[in-house]
Each structure stands twice: as C-alpha cells, then as structure tokens.
Amino acid sequence: QVQVVESGGGLVQPGGSLRLSCAASGSIGTIVNMGWYRQAPGTQRELVADMTSDGTTTYKDSLKDRFTIRRDNAKNTAYLQMDSLKPEDTAVYYCNAKNLYFMRTYDYWGQGTQVTVSS
C-alpha cells in the first residue's frame, strides 16, 4: 500500500501564487508517474500536470505558461508551482502516484487539497 499526502492549498487572491506539495510513502517500488489533477464543483477531474520518473512532463495546454511541476525522485515527492492564479483555477487539487511494484502498476490518490482564488 502507498500513501499519498498533499499539502499547500489555501485561499489566494487573483494574480497570486501557491505551491502544492505531494509525498508518497509506503510500499514503493518505482513511482513511474506523479501528477496533479483538479476537480471543480460540477465538473470532471482533469489533468493539470504530470511528470515521469525520467522528467518527461505533460501539461493541460491552457496551464503550461502558469503552472510548473517538479519532482524529487529520491524523496518520492512532487510539487506544483502555480503562478498568476485566476478564479477559474479554484478547485480541489489531487495528487496521483503510479507505483510500479512487482511488474504491475498501481494508481494511488491523495485526499485532495482545496485551492480557492478569490478577492
């Protein structure tokens, strides 16, 4: 079993910045992907950014100029730097970790952290 814990959400004014952190722990083989997703009320969960263990990144197109994902493979942690935040970025942000363990890949999710962008 792998535990995924996010932190760093909160209330920020439009134009502000936040950094989210995610840490995976437990029975880890290789965390092949760590990513951030978000879900606003009444919408489906969507990919924000993802990074493989070799550093390949995937971003939601509309966010790549404002959001940056980073990973520390040695610590099984991931970070999401969010700049120039807009009210439409308000959502619950979830961290996802894909763990390769004995030749199988397992998905793990954190409990989510609320990000609210409002004046």
N, CA, C and O atoms as CSV, one atom per row, in Angstrom:
chain,resi,resn,atom,element,x,y,z
A,1,GLN,N,N,0.858,-1.206,0.000
A,1,GLN,CA,C,0.000,0.000,0.000
A,1,GLN,C,C,0.884,1.243,0.000
A,1,GLN,O,O,1.953,1.277,0.609
A,2,VAL,N,N,0.403,2.252,-0.699
A,2,VAL,CA,C,1.131,3.522,-0.789
A,2,VAL,C,C,0.221,4.631,-0.306
A,2,VAL,O,O,-0.955,4.685,-0.667
A,3,GLN,N,N,0.764,5.510,0.506
A,3,GLN,CA,C,0.024,6.672,0.979
A,3,GLN,C,C,0.510,7.902,0.197
A,3,GLN,O,O,1.705,8.098,-0.026
A,4,VAL,N,N,-0.462,8.712,-0.203
A,4,VAL,CA,C,-0.167,9.948,-0.931
A,4,VAL,C,C,-0.795,11.100,-0.166
A,4,VAL,O,O,-1.998,11.102,0.095
A,5,VAL,N,N,0.016,12.069,0.187
A,5,VAL,CA,C,-0.458,13.182,1.014
A,5,VAL,C,C,-0.097,14.501,0.347
A,5,VAL,O,O,1.064,14.761,0.031
A,6,GLU,N,N,-1.123,15.329,0.141
A,6,GLU,CA,C,-0.900,16.658,-0.431
A,6,GLU,C,C,-0.906,17.707,0.670
A,6,GLU,O,O,-1.450,17.498,1.754
A,7,SER,N,N,-0.290,18.832,0.364
A,7,SER,CA,C,-0.345,19.983,1.257
A,7,SER,C,C,-0.116,21.246,0.430
A,7,SER,O,O,0.356,21.190,-0.706
A,8,GLY,N,N,-0.462,22.378,1.027
A,8,GLY,CA,C,-0.138,23.653,0.401
A,8,GLY,C,C,-1.296,24.413,-0.193
A,8,GLY,O,O,-1.102,25.512,-0.711
A,9,GLY,N,N,-2.499,23.865,-0.137
A,9,GLY,CA,C,-3.627,24.604,-0.674
A,9,GLY,C,C,-4.017,25.760,0.231
A,9,GLY,O,O,-3.432,25.961,1.295
A,10,GLY,N,N,-5.014,26.514,-0.209
A,10,GLY,CA,C,-5.489,27.628,0.596
A,10,GLY,C,C,-6.188,28.671,-0.232
A,10,GLY,O,O,-6.553,28.445,-1.386
A,11,LEU,N,N,-6.367,29.815,0.380
A,11,LEU,CA,C,-7.038,30.947,-0.265
A,11,LEU,C,C,-5.983,31.933,-0.753
A,11,LEU,O,O,-5.078,32.304,-0.006
A,12,VAL,N,N,-6.102,32.350,-1.994
A,12,VAL,CA,C,-5.150,33.297,-2.563
A,12,VAL,C,C,-5.910,34.279,-3.445
A,12,VAL,O,O,-6.939,33.939,-4.029
A,13,GLN,N,N,-5.399,35.481,-3.535
A,13,GLN,CA,C,-6.046,36.489,-4.381
A,13,GLN,C,C,-5.680,36.264,-5.844
A,13,GLN,O,O,-4.630,35.694,-6.141
A,14,PRO,N,N,-6.531,36.703,-6.748
A,14,PRO,CA,C,-6.180,36.610,-8.179
A,14,PRO,C,C,-4.825,37.256,-8.452
A,14,PRO,O,O,-4.511,38.331,-7.939
A,15,GLY,N,N,-4.034,36.572,-9.271
A,15,GLY,CA,C,-2.690,37.039,-9.569
A,15,GLY,C,C,-1.626,36.506,-8.626
A,15,GLY,O,O,-0.432,36.665,-8.876
A,16,GLY,N,N,-2.055,35.877,-7.548
A,16,GLY,CA,C,-1.120,35.339,-6.577
A,16,GLY,C,C,-0.563,33.983,-6.963
A,16,GLY,O,O,-0.846,33.455,-8.038
A,17,SER,N,N,0.237,33.432,-6.062
A,17,SER,CA,C,0.895,32.145,-6.298
A,17,SER,C,C,0.674,31.205,-5.122
A,17,SER,O,O,0.465,31.629,-3.985
A,18,LEU,N,N,0.728,29.929,-5.431
A,18,LEU,CA,C,0.704,28.882,-4.417
A,18,LEU,C,C,1.609,27.762,-4.882
A,18,LEU,O,O,1.789,27.550,-6.081
A,19,ARG,N,N,2.180,27.042,-3.921
A,19,ARG,CA,C,2.922,25.832,-4.256
A,19,ARG,C,C,2.321,24.666,-3.491
A,19,ARG,O,O,2.223,24.686,-2.264
A,20,LEU,N,N,1.923,23.653,-4.242
A,20,LEU,CA,C,1.411,22.425,-3.657
A,20,LEU,C,C,2.524,21.390,-3.571
A,20,LEU,O,O,3.403,21.317,-4.430
A,21,SER,N,N,2.460,20.596,-2.514
A,21,SER,CA,C,3.423,19.515,-2.339
A,21,SER,C,C,2.701,18.192,-2.214
A,21,SER,O,O,1.570,18.127,-1.732
A,22,CYS,N,N,3.365,17.138,-2.651
A,22,CYS,CA,C,2.794,15.795,-2.581
A,22,CYS,C,C,3.904,14.832,-2.204
A,22,CYS,O,O,4.987,14.860,-2.789
A,23,ALA,N,N,3.634,13.983,-1.230
A,23,ALA,CA,C,4.622,13.000,-0.812
A,23,ALA,C,C,4.000,11.617,-0.841
A,23,ALA,O,O,2.904,11.409,-0.320
A,24,ALA,N,N,4.699,10.678,-1.447
A,24,ALA,CA,C,4.266,9.282,-1.484
A,24,ALA,C,C,5.159,8.473,-0.553
A,24,ALA,O,O,6.372,8.672,-0.496
A,25,SER,N,N,4.525,7.551,0.178
A,25,SER,CA,C,5.289,6.720,1.102
A,25,SER,C,C,4.635,5.352,1.202
A,25,SER,O,O,3.497,5.163,0.773
A,26,GLY,N,N,5.356,4.413,1.765
A,26,GLY,CA,C,4.820,3.072,1.948
A,26,GLY,C,C,5.561,2.058,1.098
A,26,GLY,O,O,6.780,2.132,0.942
A,27,SER,N,N,4.817,1.113,0.553
A,27,SER,CA,C,5.407,0.004,-0.218
A,27,SER,C,C,5.669,0.459,-1.659
A,27,SER,O,O,4.944,0.107,-2.589
A,28,ILE,N,N,6.712,1.240,-1.802
A,28,ILE,CA,C,7.020,1.832,-3.101
A,28,ILE,C,C,8.046,0.986,-3.848
A,28,ILE,O,O,9.097,0.625,-3.318
A,29,GLY,N,N,7.703,0.686,-5.093
A,29,GLY,CA,C,8.669,0.055,-5.974
A,29,GLY,C,C,9.389,1.151,-6.734
A,29,GLY,O,O,10.479,1.586,-6.361
A,30,THR,N,N,8.745,1.590,-7.819
A,30,THR,CA,C,9.200,2.776,-8.548
A,30,THR,C,C,7.979,3.630,-8.856
A,30,THR,O,O,7.015,3.158,-9.459
A,31,ILE,N,N,8.028,4.874,-8.442
A,31,ILE,CA,C,6.941,5.786,-8.798
A,31,ILE,C,C,7.202,6.259,-10.230
A,31,ILE,O,O,8.022,7.148,-10.457
A,32,VAL,N,N,6.503,5.662,-11.181
A,32,VAL,CA,C,6.792,5.953,-12.583
A,32,VAL,C,C,6.185,7.273,-13.036
A,32,VAL,O,O,6.708,7.925,-13.941
A,33,ASN,N,N,5.080,7.668,-12.405
A,33,ASN,CA,C,4.460,8.963,-12.712
A,33,ASN,C,C,3.982,9.594,-11.418
A,33,ASN,O,O,3.483,8.909,-10.526
A,34,MET,N,N,4.136,10.889,-11.327
A,34,MET,CA,C,3.451,11.663,-10.301
A,34,MET,C,C,2.788,12.824,-11.016
A,34,MET,O,O,3.379,13.472,-11.879
A,35,GLY,N,N,1.552,13.066,-10.636
A,35,GLY,CA,C,0.822,14.105,-11.351
A,35,GLY,C,C,-0.178,14.807,-10.467
A,35,GLY,O,O,-0.514,14.353,-9.373
A,36,TRP,N,N,-0.640,15.926,-10.976
A,36,TRP,CA,C,-1.662,16.725,-10.313
A,36,TRP,C,C,-2.907,16.795,-11.191
A,36,TRP,O,O,-2.833,17.022,-12.399
A,37,TYR,N,N,-4.032,16.597,-10.555
A,37,TYR,CA,C,-5.329,16.718,-11.195
A,37,TYR,C,C,-6.153,17.701,-10.366
A,37,TYR,O,O,-5.825,17.997,-9.217
A,38,ARG,N,N,-7.218,18.195,-10.969
A,38,ARG,CA,C,-8.094,19.067,-10.200
A,38,ARG,C,C,-9.540,18.816,-10.587
A,38,ARG,O,O,-9.848,18.329,-11.675
A,39,GLN,N,N,-10.409,19.165,-9.657
A,39,GLN,CA,C,-11.835,18.991,-9.893
A,39,GLN,C,C,-12.579,20.146,-9.250
A,39,GLN,O,O,-12.532,20.339,-8.035
A,40,ALA,N,N,-13.265,20.907,-10.084
A,40,ALA,CA,C,-14.118,21.983,-9.604
A,40,ALA,C,C,-15.539,21.443,-9.441
A,40,ALA,O,O,-15.885,20.440,-10.064
A,41,PRO,N,N,-16.360,22.081,-8.626
A,41,PRO,CA,C,-17.732,21.603,-8.424
A,41,PRO,C,C,-18.485,21.458,-9.747
A,41,PRO,O,O,-18.476,22.360,-10.585
A,42,GLY,N,N,-19.126,20.320,-9.914
A,42,GLY,CA,C,-19.928,20.092,-11.116
A,42,GLY,C,C,-19.132,19.740,-12.352
A,42,GLY,O,O,-19.689,19.682,-13.448
A,43,THR,N,N,-17.843,19.505,-12.199
A,43,THR,CA,C,-17.017,19.162,-13.360
A,43,THR,C,C,-16.303,17.836,-13.113
A,43,THR,O,O,-16.268,17.318,-11.996
A,44,GLN,N,N,-15.733,17.304,-14.202
A,44,GLN,CA,C,-14.951,16.079,-14.070
A,44,GLN,C,C,-13.518,16.414,-13.655
A,44,GLN,O,O,-13.016,17.509,-13.908
A,45,ARG,N,N,-12.891,15.456,-13.024
A,45,ARG,CA,C,-11.488,15.621,-12.666
A,45,ARG,C,C,-10.660,15.699,-13.954
A,45,ARG,O,O,-10.862,14.933,-14.896
A,46,GLU,N,N,-9.723,16.652,-13.959
A,46,GLU,CA,C,-8.918,16.833,-15.158
A,46,GLU,C,C,-7.431,16.879,-14.807
A,46,GLU,O,O,-7.044,17.250,-13.699
A,47,LEU,N,N,-6.620,16.493,-15.778
A,47,LEU,CA,C,-5.180,16.546,-15.608
A,47,LEU,C,C,-4.716,17.988,-15.609
A,47,LEU,O,O,-5.106,18.785,-16.463
A,48,VAL,N,N,-3.874,18.311,-14.631
A,48,VAL,CA,C,-3.207,19.609,-14.600
A,48,VAL,C,C,-1.785,19.446,-15.146
A,48,VAL,O,O,-1.389,20.129,-16.091
A,49,ALA,N,N,-1.029,18.538,-14.540
A,49,ALA,CA,C,0.353,18.302,-14.969
A,49,ALA,C,C,0.797,16.948,-14.457
A,49,ALA,O,O,0.322,16.462,-13.431
A,50,ASP,N,N,1.720,16.348,-15.198
A,50,ASP,CA,C,2.216,15.021,-14.850
A,50,ASP,C,C,3.696,14.970,-15.204
A,50,ASP,O,O,4.134,15.595,-16.169
A,51,MET,N,N,4.465,14.219,-14.412
A,51,MET,CA,C,5.879,14.055,-14.723
A,51,MET,C,C,6.287,12.607,-14.496
A,51,MET,O,O,5.975,12.015,-13.463
A,52,THR,N,N,6.989,12.047,-15.477
A,52,THR,CA,C,7.508,10.700,-15.335
A,52,THR,C,C,8.803,10.723,-14.527
A,52,THR,O,O,9.348,11.783,-14.222
A,53,SER,N,N,9.274,9.534,-14.193
A,53,SER,CA,C,10.496,9.446,-13.393
A,53,SER,C,C,11.728,9.922,-14.170
A,53,SER,O,O,12.745,10.259,-13.566
A,54,ASP,N,N,11.643,9.952,-15.500
A,54,ASP,CA,C,12.775,10.451,-16.282
A,54,ASP,C,C,12.625,11.914,-16.658
A,54,ASP,O,O,13.417,12.441,-17.438
A,55,GLY,N,N,11.598,12.581,-16.100
A,55,GLY,CA,C,11.467,14.016,-16.274
A,55,GLY,C,C,10.564,14.481,-17.398
A,55,GLY,O,O,10.455,15.685,-17.634
A,56,THR,N,N,9.923,13.579,-18.089
A,56,THR,CA,C,9.001,13.970,-19.159
A,56,THR,C,C,7.730,14.549,-18.542
A,56,THR,O,O,7.122,13.943,-17.660
A,57,THR,N,N,7.341,15.727,-19.017
A,57,THR,CA,C,6.173,16.392,-18.450
A,57,THR,C,C,5.028,16.456,-19.446
A,57,THR,O,O,5.229,16.490,-20.660
A,58,THR,N,N,3.838,16.470,-18.903
A,58,THR,CA,C,2.611,16.682,-19.666
A,58,THR,C,C,1.796,17.725,-18.915
A,58,THR,O,O,1.600,17.616,-17.704
A,59,TYR,N,N,1.333,18.716,-19.622
A,59,TYR,CA,C,0.520,19.770,-19.022
A,59,TYR,C,C,-0.805,19.899,-19.752
A,59,TYR,O,O,-0.897,19.626,-20.949
A,60,LYS,N,N,-1.823,20.316,-19.026
A,60,LYS,CA,C,-3.018,20.835,-19.681
A,60,LYS,C,C,-2.558,22.066,-20.457
A,60,LYS,O,O,-1.895,22.945,-19.907
A,61,ASP,N,N,-2.907,22.120,-21.710
A,61,ASP,CA,C,-2.371,23.161,-22.594
A,61,ASP,C,C,-2.554,24.570,-22.041
A,61,ASP,O,O,-1.642,25.393,-22.107
A,62,SER,N,N,-3.711,24.836,-21.507
A,62,SER,CA,C,-4.026,26.198,-21.088
A,62,SER,C,C,-3.310,26.603,-19.806
A,62,SER,O,O,-3.386,27.762,-19.398
A,63,LEU,N,N,-2.614,25.663,-19.164
A,63,LEU,CA,C,-1.974,25.965,-17.883
A,63,LEU,C,C,-0.452,26.000,-17.962
A,63,LEU,O,O,0.199,26.435,-17.013
A,64,LYS,N,N,0.124,25.554,-19.065
A,64,LYS,CA,C,1.577,25.361,-19.090
A,64,LYS,C,C,2.379,26.640,-18.923
A,64,LYS,O,O,3.556,26.590,-18.565
A,65,ASP,N,N,1.764,27.775,-19.174
A,65,ASP,CA,C,2.506,29.035,-19.013
A,65,ASP,C,C,2.478,29.548,-17.579
A,65,ASP,O,O,3.234,30.454,-17.228
A,66,ARG,N,N,1.609,28.972,-16.748
A,66,ARG,CA,C,1.464,29.490,-15.380
A,66,ARG,C,C,1.802,28.453,-14.306
A,66,ARG,O,O,2.135,28.810,-13.176
A,67,PHE,N,N,1.717,27.189,-14.658
A,67,PHE,CA,C,1.930,26.122,-13.682
A,67,PHE,C,C,3.203,25.346,-14.044
A,67,PHE,O,O,3.507,25.138,-15.218
A,68,THR,N,N,3.932,24.926,-13.016
A,68,THR,CA,C,5.153,24.149,-13.220
A,68,THR,C,C,5.190,22.979,-12.256
A,68,THR,O,O,5.019,23.147,-11.048
A,69,ILE,N,N,5.416,21.791,-12.800
A,69,ILE,CA,C,5.531,20.604,-11.960
A,69,ILE,C,C,7.008,20.247,-11.812
A,69,ILE,O,O,7.794,20.343,-12.755
A,70,ARG,N,N,7.352,19.834,-10.601
A,70,ARG,CA,C,8.722,19.350,-10.343
A,70,ARG,C,C,8.638,18.101,-9.489
A,70,ARG,O,O,7.659,17.895,-8.771
A,71,ARG,N,N,9.653,17.277,-9.567
A,71,ARG,CA,C,9.704,16.057,-8.772
A,71,ARG,C,C,11.066,15.936,-8.117
A,71,ARG,O,O,12.084,16.399,-8.631
A,72,ASP,N,N,11.040,15.289,-6.954
A,72,ASP,CA,C,12.273,14.852,-6.310
A,72,ASP,C,C,12.150,13.338,-6.200
A,72,ASP,O,O,11.514,12.824,-5.279
A,73,ASN,N,N,12.762,12.627,-7.146
A,73,ASN,CA,C,12.594,11.168,-7.193
A,73,ASN,C,C,13.124,10.493,-5.941
A,73,ASN,O,O,12.553,9.505,-5.479
A,74,ALA,N,N,14.199,11.009,-5.394
A,74,ALA,CA,C,14.801,10.390,-4.210
A,74,ALA,C,C,13.851,10.445,-3.010
A,74,ALA,O,O,13.880,9.573,-2.142
A,75,LYS,N,N,13.017,11.474,-2.977
A,75,LYS,CA,C,12.091,11.639,-1.857
A,75,LYS,C,C,10.664,11.251,-2.203
A,75,LYS,O,O,9.768,11.355,-1.365
A,76,ASN,N,N,10.446,10.801,-3.448
A,76,ASN,CA,C,9.088,10.459,-3.901
A,76,ASN,C,C,8.111,11.599,-3.626
A,76,ASN,O,O,7.008,11.394,-3.119
A,77,THR,N,N,8.543,12.774,-3.967
A,77,THR,CA,C,7.700,13.954,-3.800
A,77,THR,C,C,7.527,14.678,-5.126
A,77,THR,O,O,8.352,14.563,-6.032
A,78,ALA,N,N,6.443,15.418,-5.217
A,78,ALA,CA,C,6.164,16.237,-6.391
A,78,ALA,C,C,5.633,17.578,-5.913
A,78,ALA,O,O,5.031,17.693,-4.845
A,79,TYR,N,N,5.874,18.579,-6.735
A,79,TYR,CA,C,5.450,19.927,-6.391
A,79,TYR,C,C,4.735,20.539,-7.599
A,79,TYR,O,O,5.042,20.238,-8.753
A,80,LEU,N,N,3.794,21.388,-7.294
A,80,LEU,CA,C,3.119,22.134,-8.357
A,80,LEU,C,C,3.190,23.610,-7.999
A,80,LEU,O,O,2.541,24.057,-7.053
A,81,GLN,N,N,3.974,24.359,-8.750
A,81,GLN,CA,C,4.049,25.800,-8.582
A,81,GLN,C,C,2.991,26.440,-9.465
A,81,GLN,O,O,2.977,26.252,-10.681
A,82,MET,N,N,2.112,27.194,-8.836
A,82,MET,CA,C,1.014,27.826,-9.569
A,82,MET,C,C,1.163,29.338,-9.446
A,82,MET,O,O,1.121,29.884,-8.343
A,83,ASP,N,N,1.337,30.004,-10.565
A,83,ASP,CA,C,1.520,31.448,-10.598
A,83,ASP,C,C,0.376,32.108,-11.363
A,83,ASP,O,O,-0.352,31.458,-12.113
A,84,SER,N,N,0.240,33.407,-11.153
A,84,SER,CA,C,-0.796,34.193,-11.845
A,84,SER,C,C,-2.153,33.502,-11.748
A,84,SER,O,O,-2.847,33.327,-12.749
A,85,LEU,N,N,-2.512,33.119,-10.553
A,85,LEU,CA,C,-3.741,32.350,-10.358
A,85,LEU,C,C,-4.973,33.167,-10.712
A,85,LEU,O,O,-5.020,34.384,-10.532
A,86,LYS,N,N,-5.967,32.452,-11.223
A,86,LYS,CA,C,-7.231,33.054,-11.645
A,86,LYS,C,C,-8.369,32.399,-10.881
A,86,LYS,O,O,-8.222,31.278,-10.395
A,87,PRO,N,N,-9.501,33.083,-10.769
A,87,PRO,CA,C,-10.640,32.478,-10.070
A,87,PRO,C,C,-11.041,31.124,-10.659
A,87,PRO,O,O,-11.505,30.248,-9.929
A,88,GLU,N,N,-10.871,30.947,-11.947
A,88,GLU,CA,C,-11.236,29.666,-12.560
A,88,GLU,C,C,-10.279,28.538,-12.201
A,88,GLU,O,O,-10.531,27.388,-12.561
A,89,ASP,N,N,-9.196,28.835,-11.507
A,89,ASP,CA,C,-8.309,27.789,-11.011
A,89,ASP,C,C,-8.819,27.199,-9.693
A,89,ASP,O,O,-8.252,26.233,-9.185
A,90,THR,N,N,-9.862,27.766,-9.155
A,90,THR,CA,C,-10.446,27.257,-7.911
A,90,THR,C,C,-10.936,25.830,-8.101
A,90,THR,O,O,-11.736,25.549,-8.994
A,91,ALA,N,N,-10.453,24.941,-7.260
A,91,ALA,CA,C,-10.792,23.523,-7.378
A,91,ALA,C,C,-10.131,22.771,-6.224
A,91,ALA,O,O,-9.314,23.320,-5.485
A,92,VAL,N,N,-10.502,21.516,-6.094
A,92,VAL,CA,C,-9.747,20.602,-5.242
A,92,VAL,C,C,-8.653,19.978,-6.105
A,92,VAL,O,O,-8.925,19.434,-7.175
A,93,TYR,N,N,-7.433,20.065,-5.632
A,93,TYR,CA,C,-6.291,19.539,-6.380
A,93,TYR,C,C,-5.860,18.218,-5.746
A,93,TYR,O,O,-5.655,18.116,-4.537
A,94,TYR,N,N,-5.731,17.217,-6.608
A,94,TYR,CA,C,-5.380,15.876,-6.162
A,94,TYR,C,C,-4.023,15.476,-6.736
A,94,TYR,O,O,-3.698,15.779,-7.884
A,95,CYS,N,N,-3.253,14.797,-5.915
A,95,CYS,CA,C,-2.001,14.218,-6.387
A,95,CYS,C,C,-2.229,12.754,-6.719
A,95,CYS,O,O,-2.933,12.039,-6.006
A,96,ASN,N,N,-1.628,12.328,-7.803
A,96,ASN,CA,C,-1.705,10.936,-8.233
A,96,ASN,C,C,-0.296,10.366,-8.341
A,96,ASN,O,O,0.614,11.020,-8.850
A,97,ALA,N,N,-0.133,9.158,-7.863
A,97,ALA,CA,C,1.151,8.466,-7.998
A,97,ALA,C,C,0.903,7.104,-8.614
A,97,ALA,O,O,0.034,6.352,-8.172
A,98,LYS,N,N,1.674,6.802,-9.634
A,98,LYS,CA,C,1.597,5.490,-10.278
A,98,LYS,C,C,2.830,4.690,-9.846
A,98,LYS,O,O,3.967,5.028,-10.175
A,99,ASN,N,N,2.566,3.638,-9.111
A,99,ASN,CA,C,3.625,2.859,-8.473
A,99,ASN,C,C,3.818,1.551,-9.226
A,99,ASN,O,O,2.896,0.742,-9.324
A,100,LEU,N,N,5.008,1.349,-9.752
A,100,LEU,CA,C,5.365,0.075,-10.383
A,100,LEU,C,C,5.930,-0.832,-9.307
A,100,LEU,O,O,6.981,-0.559,-8.727
A,101,TYR,N,N,5.205,-1.929,-9.049
A,101,TYR,CA,C,5.548,-2.798,-7.922
A,101,TYR,C,C,5.395,-4.228,-8.396
A,101,TYR,O,O,4.302,-4.651,-8.772
A,102,PHE,N,N,6.478,-4.965,-8.380
A,102,PHE,CA,C,6.456,-6.349,-8.854
A,102,PHE,C,C,5.751,-6.472,-10.200
A,102,PHE,O,O,4.835,-7.277,-10.370
A,103,MET,N,N,6.189,-5.671,-11.133
A,103,MET,CA,C,5.779,-5.736,-12.541
A,103,MET,C,C,4.332,-5.314,-12.791
A,103,MET,O,O,3.813,-5.528,-13.886
A,104,ARG,N,N,3.688,-4.734,-11.820
A,104,ARG,CA,C,2.348,-4.197,-12.027
A,104,ARG,C,C,2.331,-2.745,-11.583
A,104,ARG,O,O,3.060,-2.341,-10.677
A,105,THR,N,N,1.470,-1.963,-12.250
A,105,THR,CA,C,1.365,-0.543,-11.925
A,105,THR,C,C,0.067,-0.284,-11.181
A,105,THR,O,O,-1.004,-0.713,-11.612
A,106,TYR,N,N,0.169,0.410,-10.078
A,106,TYR,CA,C,-0.980,0.706,-9.231
A,106,TYR,C,C,-1.133,2.224,-9.117
A,106,TYR,O,O,-0.151,2.959,-9.013
A,107,ASP,N,N,-2.389,2.672,-9.140
A,107,ASP,CA,C,-2.716,4.099,-9.011
A,107,ASP,C,C,-3.066,4.423,-7.568
A,107,ASP,O,O,-3.840,3.711,-6.927
A,108,TYR,N,N,-2.483,5.511,-7.063
A,108,TYR,CA,C,-2.829,5.971,-5.726
A,108,TYR,C,C,-3.151,7.456,-5.777
A,108,TYR,O,O,-2.525,8.220,-6.511
A,109,TRP,N,N,-4.140,7.846,-4.984
A,109,TRP,CA,C,-4.590,9.241,-4.944
A,109,TRP,C,C,-4.498,9.791,-3.538
A,109,TRP,O,O,-4.706,9.077,-2.557
A,110,GLY,N,N,-4.185,11.062,-3.456
A,110,GLY,CA,C,-4.267,11.753,-2.188
A,110,GLY,C,C,-5.696,12.157,-1.894
A,110,GLY,O,O,-6.605,11.925,-2.691
A,111,GLN,N,N,-5.876,12.764,-0.741
A,111,GLN,CA,C,-7.226,13.132,-0.295
A,111,GLN,C,C,-7.682,14.456,-0.907
A,111,GLN,O,O,-8.856,14.815,-0.808
A,112,GLY,N,N,-6.768,15.173,-1.530
A,112,GLY,CA,C,-7.107,16.444,-2.158
A,112,GLY,C,C,-6.831,17.630,-1.252
A,112,GLY,O,O,-6.924,17.535,-0.028
A,113,THR,N,N,-6.492,18.740,-1.872
A,113,THR,CA,C,-6.288,19.987,-1.143
A,113,THR,C,C,-7.020,21.105,-1.879
A,113,THR,O,O,-6.910,21.242,-3.097
A,114,GLN,N,N,-7.758,21.890,-1.127
A,114,GLN,CA,C,-8.594,22.937,-1.727
A,114,GLN,C,C,-7.748,24.154,-2.084
A,114,GLN,O,O,-6.968,24.648,-1.270
A,115,VAL,N,N,-7.916,24.621,-3.306
A,115,VAL,CA,C,-7.331,25.887,-3.746
A,115,VAL,C,C,-8.469,26.817,-4.116
A,115,VAL,O,O,-9.287,26.499,-4.979
A,116,THR,N,N,-8.520,27.961,-3.465
A,116,THR,CA,C,-9.557,28.956,-3.743
A,116,THR,C,C,-8.895,30.255,-4.154
A,116,THR,O,O,-8.071,30.799,-3.418
A,117,VAL,N,N,-9.250,30.750,-5.320
A,117,VAL,CA,C,-8.703,32.008,-5.829
A,117,VAL,C,C,-9.832,33.021,-5.829
A,117,VAL,O,O,-10.773,32.928,-6.618
A,118,SER,N,N,-9.724,33.979,-4.940
A,118,SER,CA,C,-10.812,34.946,-4.772
A,118,SER,C,C,-10.280,36.201,-4.108
A,118,SER,O,O,-9.344,36.157,-3.310
A,119,SER,N,N,-10.893,37.316,-4.455
A,119,SER,CA,C,-10.535,38.577,-3.800
A,119,SER,C,C,-11.454,38.847,-2.624
A,119,SER,O,O,-11.307,39.865,-1.947
